[in-house]
Amino acid sequence: MNKLIKKIAVVGPESTGKSTMSLLLANHYKVSWVPEYARYYCANLTAPYTLQDEVNMYYGQISLEDAVLAIANDDFVICDTTFITVKIWSDEVLGETPKVVLEALKDRTYDLYLLMDIDLPWQDDPLRDFPNQREYFMEIWQKELKALNANYKVVGGIAEKRLKNAIATIDEFLKIS
């Protein structure tokens, strides 16, 4: 894995445009993109997910990330979410976080997190669970990022304005890093 490549993660509560935004940003900057593994994994589940599923999603996400980093020739990559999502969902739905995830939090860091604001309208999706708890999960995301002493910025705005705000945030980060 190339440690010199910076990692910019697009994170946040459900239905805040993370996947769309991360792909738009990767295309804008012409850099490599790490998709969200959990979306593919959950789409194929035939039963409610378990703690073992969360562990599997953790390993899937970091494997995808490591694979992209291994072949990327970019100064930075854009990640559609991170395994912190595993911690948040495990805590909320299953009441505990897998030990492997807790241990990795301090070691697998990201250089910048774009925390997508909840100012977008909710979009129904069979893989989304909490349409009425967006404010709660926004607070959880901020708490988790602060606990990691993470470099993060909240990105809001509708449509093109949201993209412009994300680009401005990344441009500012790149100037000072």
N, C-alpha and C positions, 0 to 999 in steps of 0.2 A: 504494500500500500504506500502510495506517495504522500508523505507527511507534508510536503510543501504546498500541496493543493489545498486551498481554503474550502471549507464547506459552509454553504449558506442554506439554512433549512427554512422551509415554509411550513408553519405549524399553526394550530389553533383548534377551536371547537368545530363540531360538525357543521357542514353547510356554510363554510366561510370562503369557499373558492380556492382552497389550497392546491388541489390537483391542477385546476385550470391555471392558476397563477404561476405555479412552479414551472409548468410547461411553457407558458408564455415568456417567462423570464429566461429560461434556458434557451429558447429560440431567439429572443431579443439579443442576448449576449453571445449567442452561438457557442455555448458551453454544454458539457455533458449534464444529463438529467438522471436522477435516481428516483424511480417511481415508488409509490407506496405499495409495499408487499402485502399488507393486511387486506387491502381491497380484493386482491386476487384470491387470497387464502379464504377469506370469509365468504366470498361468492360461491365457494365450493363446499362449504360446511353443510352437513345434513342434520345436525343436532346443535343445541345450544353450545356455545364455546366454553372451554374449560381453561384452567390454569395451564395445562399442557399446551393447549392451542396458543395461549399468549406467549409461552416460551418458544413455540414454533414460529410465531410471527416475529418475535425478537430476532431469532437466528436468521429468518428469511430476510428481514430488513437489513441487518448488518451485512449479510452475505451479498445482497444486491449492491449495497453501498461500496463494499470492498471491491467487488467486481468492476464497478464503474470507475472507482479511483485507480485501480490497477492499469486500466487502459486509457484513462483520460490524459490529454495533453493540454489541459486548460490551467489557468491560474486559479480557477475556482470551479466548483460544481454546484448545481442547485438540487436540493433534496426535497422531494415531496413528503414531508413529515419526517419524524425520527422515531426511534424506539421509545422515546419518552411517552408516546401515545400508549404503549403497552403498559407502562406504569400507571398512567391515569385511568385507563379502562380497567385494569386489574384491580386497582384500589377501589374503584367505584362499583364495579359489577360483581367482583369475586371477593372483595374484602381483604386482599393481600396482593403483594407484588412478588413475582418470582425473584429469588435471590440473585440469579445471574443478571437480571436487569438492574437491580440495586447496585451490584458491584460494578457494572459497566458505566453507570451514570457519571462517575468522576473521571473515567479514563477515555471515554468516547465523546469528545467534545465537538462543538460546532463553533465556527468563528462568528457567525451572525445568525440570529433567528428573526424571521419576519413573522410576527404573531398577527394573524389575520383577525381583524375586528368582526364583531357580530352585527355589523350594520347592513349586511345583505339580507334579502328576504330568504326565509327557509325554503329549501328545495327538497321535496320528498324523494327518498331513495330507499330501497329495501334494506340497505346496509346501515341506515341511520336510525338511531334509537331515541334521542332525547330532544325533540323539537321545542319543548317548553323549559329547557334547562340551559339555554345558551349562556345566559349571564353567569350562572353558577360555574359552568365549565371554563368560561373566560377567566374568572377569578382563579380557578384551579391552575390553568396554564400559567398565569402570571406568578402564582405562588411557586410552582415547580421551577420556572425559569429563574426566579429570584433566588431560590434555594441553591441553584447551581451557580449563582453569580454569573449568569449568562449575559452576553451582549445581545439584547433584543430590542426591537422597536415594534410598536403596534402600527399596523398598516390598515387604513380604512379607505372609504370612498367607493363609489358605485362605478362599475364598468371601467371605462378608459381612465378615469380619475384614480381608481385603485391601482391599476397598472403603473401609471405615472408616479404615484406615491411610492410604490415598491421600487421602481427603477431609481428614483431620487435617493431613497434610503441606501440602496446598494452602491450607487455612485459615490455617495458621501463616505460609506464604509471603505470603498476601494481607495479613495483619496488618502485616507489616514492610515491604511494598513500597509 
